[in-house]
Amino acid sequence: MNKQDRAQLTKAYAMIDEAKSIIEEIAETEQEKFDNLSEGLQQAERGARMEEAASELQDACNALDDVLTIIESAQE
């Protein structure tokens, strides 16, 4: 891998890391909203959707962590 390719990967890494941070923040906010609902509302459809969204967003963060690890390995 040449210097230009490494620079491009570094740029991509930074962009993915920033996207992960944004998604993580939204996931935490959704989870907090869900946690602040009454138990009855948590059991309702809206609560279930909120909890599922938070979970899916956390899954996306985990996947992005994997991508970042792979990029780091490729740069070694």
PLY file of the C-alpha trace (Angstrom):
ply
format ascii 1.0
element vertex 76
property float x
property float y
property float z
element edge 75
property int vertex1
property int vertex2
end_header
0.00 0.00 0.00
1.45 3.35 -0.97
1.47 6.60 0.96
-1.55 8.00 -0.92
-3.62 4.88 -0.19
-2.69 5.06 3.49
-3.76 8.71 3.59
-7.09 7.83 2.00
-7.63 5.01 4.51
-6.79 7.37 7.36
-9.38 9.81 6.04
-11.98 7.03 5.68
-11.18 5.81 9.19
-11.79 9.29 10.62
-15.09 9.63 8.77
-16.32 6.21 9.93
-15.24 6.97 13.50
-17.15 10.26 13.41
-20.25 8.54 12.01
-19.99 5.91 14.75
-19.87 8.65 17.40
-22.99 10.29 15.99
-24.88 7.00 15.83
-23.74 6.10 19.34
-25.03 9.41 20.68
-28.43 8.88 19.03
-28.60 5.31 20.36
-27.90 6.54 23.88
-30.53 9.26 23.56
-33.12 6.74 22.33
-32.28 4.38 25.20
-32.59 7.22 27.71
-35.99 8.19 26.27
-37.13 4.59 26.56
-35.78 4.28 30.11
-37.67 7.42 31.13
-41.02 6.07 29.92
-43.41 4.56 32.41
-43.52 0.77 32.45
-46.87 0.84 30.68
-45.54 2.99 27.84
-42.42 0.83 27.59
-44.70 -2.14 26.95
-46.69 -0.24 24.30
-45.86 -0.33 20.59
-44.10 3.04 20.71
-41.88 1.92 23.56
-41.02 -1.29 21.78
-40.05 0.67 18.65
-37.86 3.01 20.68
-36.09 0.12 22.38
-35.61 -1.69 19.07
-34.21 1.44 17.41
-31.72 1.91 20.25
-30.67 -1.72 19.97
-30.30 -1.60 16.19
-28.25 1.58 16.40
-25.98 -0.06 18.97
-25.60 -3.02 16.61
-24.56 -0.56 13.89
-21.93 0.91 16.24
-20.59 -2.57 16.94
-20.37 -3.26 13.20
-18.53 0.03 12.66
-16.11 -0.95 15.43
-15.38 -4.09 13.44
-14.81 -2.02 10.29
-12.42 0.29 12.13
-10.46 -2.69 13.45
-10.19 -4.13 9.94
-8.93 -0.81 8.57
-6.34 -0.63 11.34
-5.17 -4.14 10.48
-4.95 -3.31 6.79
-2.74 -0.32 7.52
-0.18 -2.34 9.48
0 1
1 2
2 3
3 4
4 5
5 6
6 7
7 8
8 9
9 10
10 11
11 12
12 13
13 14
14 15
15 16
16 17
17 18
18 19
19 20
20 21
21 22
22 23
23 24
24 25
25 26
26 27
27 28
28 29
29 30
30 31
31 32
32 33
33 34
34 35
35 36
36 37
37 38
38 39
39 40
40 41
41 42
42 43
43 44
44 45
45 46
46 47
47 48
48 49
49 50
50 51
51 52
52 53
53 54
54 55
55 56
56 57
57 58
58 59
59 60
60 61
61 62
62 63
63 64
64 65
65 66
66 67
67 68
68 69
69 70
70 71
71 72
72 73
73 74
74 75
